[in-house]
Amino acid sequence: MKAQFAPVRERRFVYIGHSGWQKNPEYLEAISAALPSTPFAWIGGGSRKLRGYEPLGRLDFAKEQAREVVRQHDFLLTVGKHDANPATILEAMSWGLIPVCTPQSGYSGYPSIINVPLDDVAGTVRVLTRLQELPQSTLLGLQARNYGLLSGRFSWGRFVGQVANAIEDESPTPAIREDPSRRLLLRVYSMRSPYNAWRPDNLAKLLRRQVRRLRQHSPSR
């Protein structure tokens, strides 16, 4: 648990995740470029490097040393365009950080989860500058509200209950007409995904694994 925040105008932002297109890396870089005196760090990995972010690499948050690195920061920043409900927001809340995210991340309407506009650098700079100026007591109040959200609205008990109700609900479900254009759009997004099996880099990894497997099971000469 994070006991206190850094002094005014000395607070640190951290981005946690990969650098794929879904995470809007160009926007992350534009934000850091507009605030050169503000410390930004990056926990995660990816083929693309994030300019303006201190690379901390991949960390195992099951270990206390990794969580201590997180607690050295004050805010989590994530600005995805198509990144609904990233778990890092809830994880950051549990560690005591204040999440700062675009509404497209799936969290909006919560005063203690700070929203920034999508692809509006000037608007985001205004929000981050205001957060740098907030008194310690205000930030601790936001932190306390987030702890309350985790124990209530975003608890595992509520999630499991909703899933169980959906499974056990026997009421008829109205048919949903499929939009062909939406199917095409989803296909385009899937092809652009860094996890798509047909991407050249992923296909190469698959072939290398198959070669290693064949070598391991081939009879010795």
C-alpha positions as a Python dict, from the first residue, in 0.01 Angstrom:
ca = {
    (1, 'M'): (0, 0, 0),
    (2, 'K'): (127, 347, -90),
    (3, 'A'): (130, 562, 224),
    (4, 'Q'): (191, 903, 68),
    (5, 'F'): (244, 1082, -261),
    (6, 'A'): (542, 1280, -383),
    (7, 'P'): (549, 1657, -320),
    (8, 'V'): (378, 1903, -555),
    (9, 'R'): (532, 1914, -905),
    (10, 'E'): (757, 1613, -826),
    (11, 'R'): (506, 1336, -894),
    (12, 'R'): (580, 1045, -1125),
    (13, 'F'): (368, 873, -1389),
    (14, 'V'): (408, 510, -1495),
    (15, 'Y'): (267, 324, -1793),
    (16, 'I'): (228, -54, -1751),
    (17, 'G'): (181, -273, -2058),
    (18, 'H'): (318, -356, -2400),
    (19, 'S'): (384, -102, -2674),
    (20, 'G'): (143, -240, -2934),
    (21, 'W'): (-87, -18, -3139),
    (22, 'Q'): (-386, -83, -2910),
    (23, 'K'): (-209, 105, -2631),
    (24, 'N'): (-178, 420, -2846),
    (25, 'P'): (201, 455, -2806),
    (26, 'E'): (221, 765, -3027),
    (27, 'Y'): (-10, 947, -2786),
    (28, 'L'): (192, 832, -2485),
    (29, 'E'): (504, 975, -2647),
    (30, 'A'): (334, 1302, -2739),
    (31, 'I'): (223, 1349, -2378),
    (32, 'S'): (574, 1298, -2237),
    (33, 'A'): (719, 1530, -2504),
    (34, 'A'): (477, 1804, -2398),
    (35, 'L'): (583, 1766, -2032),
    (36, 'P'): (964, 1731, -2048),
    (37, 'S'): (1016, 1806, -1679),
    (38, 'T'): (768, 1537, -1566),
    (39, 'P'): (909, 1187, -1496),
    (40, 'F'): (745, 911, -1703),
    (41, 'A'): (837, 542, -1672),
    (42, 'W'): (740, 225, -1856),
    (43, 'I'): (696, -121, -1705),
    (44, 'G'): (655, -378, -1981),
    (45, 'G'): (802, -467, -2315),
    (46, 'G'): (750, -465, -2688),
    (47, 'S'): (935, -429, -3015),
    (48, 'R'): (859, -57, -3018),
    (49, 'K'): (1040, 157, -2761),
    (50, 'L'): (852, 443, -2595),
    (51, 'R'): (1041, 770, -2634),
    (52, 'G'): (1035, 986, -2323),
    (53, 'Y'): (974, 692, -2085),
    (54, 'E'): (1230, 538, -1851),
    (55, 'P'): (1230, 167, -1946),
    (56, 'L'): (1197, -49, -1634),
    (57, 'G'): (1141, -373, -1824),
    (58, 'R'): (902, -655, -1740),
    (59, 'L'): (840, -703, -1367),
    (60, 'D'): (681, -986, -1173),
    (61, 'F'): (423, -815, -952),
    (62, 'A'): (394, -1125, -736),
    (63, 'K'): (728, -1016, -592),
    (64, 'E'): (754, -743, -333),
    (65, 'Q'): (1053, -585, -510),
    (66, 'A'): (840, -524, -819),
    (67, 'R'): (554, -376, -619),
    (68, 'E'): (802, -146, -447),
    (69, 'V'): (910, -14, -787),
    (70, 'V'): (545, 62, -864),
    (71, 'R'): (497, 243, -533),
    (72, 'Q'): (776, 485, -627),
    (73, 'H'): (526, 636, -873),
    (74, 'D'): (209, 830, -806),
    (75, 'F'): (-13, 784, -1112),
    (76, 'L'): (-78, 511, -1365),
    (77, 'L'): (-118, 649, -1718),
    (78, 'T'): (-290, 452, -1994),
    (79, 'V'): (-444, 608, -2305),
    (80, 'G'): (-561, 320, -2526),
    (81, 'K'): (-810, 366, -2810),
    (82, 'H'): (-941, 9, -2813),
    (83, 'D'): (-842, -126, -2473),
    (84, 'A'): (-1158, -180, -2270),
    (85, 'N'): (-1117, -255, -1899),
    (86, 'P'): (-741, -316, -1872),
    (87, 'A'): (-667, -500, -1547),
    (88, 'T'): (-369, -274, -1481),
    (89, 'I'): (-608, 2, -1374),
    (90, 'L'): (-751, -210, -1093),
    (91, 'E'): (-406, -339, -1003),
    (92, 'A'): (-273, 17, -979),
    (93, 'M'): (-563, 110, -754),
    (94, 'S'): (-483, -183, -525),
    (95, 'W'): (-122, -60, -500),
    (96, 'G'): (-238, 289, -407),
    (97, 'L'): (-167, 470, -737),
    (98, 'I'): (-427, 701, -891),
    (99, 'P'): (-527, 577, -1239),
    (100, 'V'): (-533, 826, -1527),
    (101, 'C'): (-695, 686, -1841),
    (102, 'T'): (-898, 761, -2150),
    (103, 'P'): (-1272, 683, -2130),
    (104, 'Q'): (-1206, 428, -2407),
    (105, 'S'): (-1028, 222, -2141),
    (106, 'G'): (-1371, 136, -2003),
    (107, 'Y'): (-1355, 343, -1685),
    (108, 'S'): (-1545, 671, -1686),
    (109, 'G'): (-1777, 841, -1443),
    (110, 'Y'): (-1566, 762, -1136),
    (111, 'P'): (-1425, 1079, -975),
    (112, 'S'): (-1128, 887, -830),
    (113, 'I'): (-1033, 738, -1171),
    (114, 'I'): (-912, 1041, -1363),
    (115, 'N'): (-1011, 1064, -1729),
    (116, 'V'): (-807, 1236, -2000),
    (117, 'P'): (-931, 1302, -2356),
    (118, 'L'): (-831, 1076, -2642),
    (119, 'D'): (-568, 1218, -2881),
    (120, 'D'): (-585, 1568, -2730),
    (121, 'V'): (-240, 1645, -2596),
    (122, 'A'): (-325, 1994, -2473),
    (123, 'G'): (-629, 1865, -2285),
    (124, 'T'): (-431, 1584, -2126),
    (125, 'V'): (-149, 1819, -2027),
    (126, 'R'): (-402, 2036, -1842),
    (127, 'V'): (-525, 1734, -1645),
    (128, 'L'): (-177, 1607, -1557),
    (129, 'T'): (-63, 1955, -1456),
    (130, 'R'): (-363, 1986, -1226),
    (131, 'L'): (-279, 1649, -1067),
    (132, 'Q'): (73, 1773, -998),
    (133, 'E'): (-72, 2065, -802),
    (134, 'L'): (-330, 1879, -590),
    (135, 'P'): (-268, 1875, -214),
    (136, 'Q'): (-160, 1551, -48),
    (137, 'S'): (-492, 1523, 136),
    (138, 'T'): (-687, 1526, -191),
    (139, 'L'): (-478, 1248, -342),
    (140, 'L'): (-513, 1037, -27),
    (141, 'G'): (-889, 1091, -50),
    (142, 'L'): (-893, 968, -412),
    (143, 'Q'): (-685, 669, -307),
    (144, 'A'): (-932, 584, -29),
    (145, 'R'): (-1226, 605, -270),
    (146, 'N'): (-1049, 363, -502),
    (147, 'Y'): (-993, 117, -220),
    (148, 'G'): (-1368, 137, -161),
    (149, 'L'): (-1439, 66, -528),
    (150, 'L'): (-1215, -241, -516),
    (151, 'S'): (-1391, -385, -213),
    (152, 'G'): (-1736, -310, -355),
    (153, 'R'): (-1802, -259, -724),
    (154, 'F'): (-1486, -421, -860),
    (155, 'S'): (-1463, -712, -615),
    (156, 'W'): (-1416, -1073, -722),
    (157, 'G'): (-1737, -1164, -539),
    (158, 'R'): (-1944, -928, -753),
    (159, 'F'): (-1771, -1044, -1072),
    (160, 'V'): (-1827, -1414, -997),
    (161, 'G'): (-2190, -1342, -906),
    (162, 'Q'): (-2253, -1167, -1237),
    (163, 'V'): (-2097, -1452, -1433),
    (164, 'A'): (-2300, -1711, -1242),
    (165, 'N'): (-2623, -1516, -1300),
    (166, 'A'): (-2549, -1491, -1673),
    (167, 'I'): (-2486, -1866, -1695),
    (168, 'E'): (-2791, -1967, -1493),
    (169, 'D'): (-3032, -1717, -1649),
    (170, 'E'): (-3278, -1919, -1859),
    (171, 'S'): (-3474, -1626, -2000),
    (172, 'P'): (-3472, -1609, -2382),
    (173, 'T'): (-3206, -1388, -2536),
    (174, 'P'): (-3317, -1175, -2832),
    (175, 'A'): (-3134, -1245, -3154),
    (176, 'I'): (-2874, -987, -3250),
    (177, 'R'): (-2848, -892, -3616),
    (178, 'E'): (-2488, -904, -3723),
    (179, 'D'): (-2353, -602, -3908),
    (180, 'P'): (-2127, -720, -4197),
    (181, 'S'): (-1923, -401, -4180),
    (182, 'R'): (-1856, -461, -3812),
    (183, 'R'): (-1736, -814, -3889),
    (184, 'L'): (-1493, -669, -4145),
    (185, 'L'): (-1373, -406, -3897),
    (186, 'L'): (-1309, -671, -3630),
    (187, 'R'): (-1121, -880, -3885),
    (188, 'V'): (-897, -581, -3964),
    (189, 'Y'): (-832, -524, -3593),
    (190, 'S'): (-747, -893, -3543),
    (191, 'M'): (-498, -883, -3830),
    (192, 'R'): (-328, -581, -3672),
    (193, 'S'): (-310, -745, -3330),
    (194, 'P'): (42, -823, -3204),
    (195, 'Y'): (-95, -1165, -3101),
    (196, 'N'): (-220, -1262, -3447),
    (197, 'A'): (-73, -1603, -3532),
    (198, 'W'): (-24, -1507, -3897),
    (199, 'R'): (201, -1210, -3831),
    (200, 'P'): (549, -1284, -3972),
    (201, 'D'): (719, -1259, -3631),
    (202, 'N'): (463, -1485, -3460),
    (203, 'L'): (471, -1731, -3750),
    (204, 'A'): (850, -1741, -3728),
    (205, 'K'): (830, -1817, -3353),
    (206, 'L'): (583, -2097, -3421),
    (207, 'L'): (812, -2250, -3684),
    (208, 'R'): (1114, -2228, -3452),
    (209, 'R'): (919, -2408, -3177),
    (210, 'Q'): (819, -2681, -3421),
    (211, 'V'): (1180, -2726, -3534),
    (212, 'R'): (1303, -2750, -3174),
    (213, 'R'): (1031, -3003, -3093),
    (214, 'L'): (1125, -3218, -3393),
    (215, 'R'): (1492, -3206, -3298),
    (216, 'Q'): (1416, -3305, -2940),
    (217, 'H'): (1211, -3607, -3050),
    (218, 'S'): (1428, -3717, -3341),
    (219, 'P'): (1627, -4037, -3281),
    (220, 'S'): (1990, -3975, -3199),
    (221, 'R'): (2239, -4078, -3462),
}
